[in-house]
């Protein structure tokens, strides 16, 4: 199923256990939110992790980068935008922007990179093995490039 609209983003309300002694979100939780939003984004695209794994495709994290811009506190709600920054059929680079839901203040930005492997842990090309998923990710990458000029 081809989607024509842009991913609406993922929302998360900060839980008390996600905060530290200073009352702000501990930095490690932003990485968790990257994962939550990535899972939601892939499901939105029709590429849920359970579907991928059932098809014999796994996609481990290769790198994670995060830049912390402002503090997030208990009870606040954030909106997380996920986009495909780069994709070549074997690797994908996703970009994240975590913003305060009320006023849009940037809280954290970052990037993750992933590869695609078969069940035996060998690299695979989505273009060859799952061309329908390849086309989805290629289209999402092109959409991001168009938006960023």
Secondary structure as UniProt FT lines:
FT   STRAND          10..13
FT   HELIX           16..18
FT   TURN            21..22
FT   STRAND          24..25
FT   HELIX           27..44
FT   TURN            45..46
FT   HELIX           49..54
FT   TURN            55..56
FT   STRAND          61..68
FT   TURN            74..75
FT   STRAND          77..87
FT   STRAND          91..100
FT   TURN            101..103
FT   STRAND          106..115
FT   TURN            119..120
FT   HELIX           126..129
FT   HELIX           131..147
//
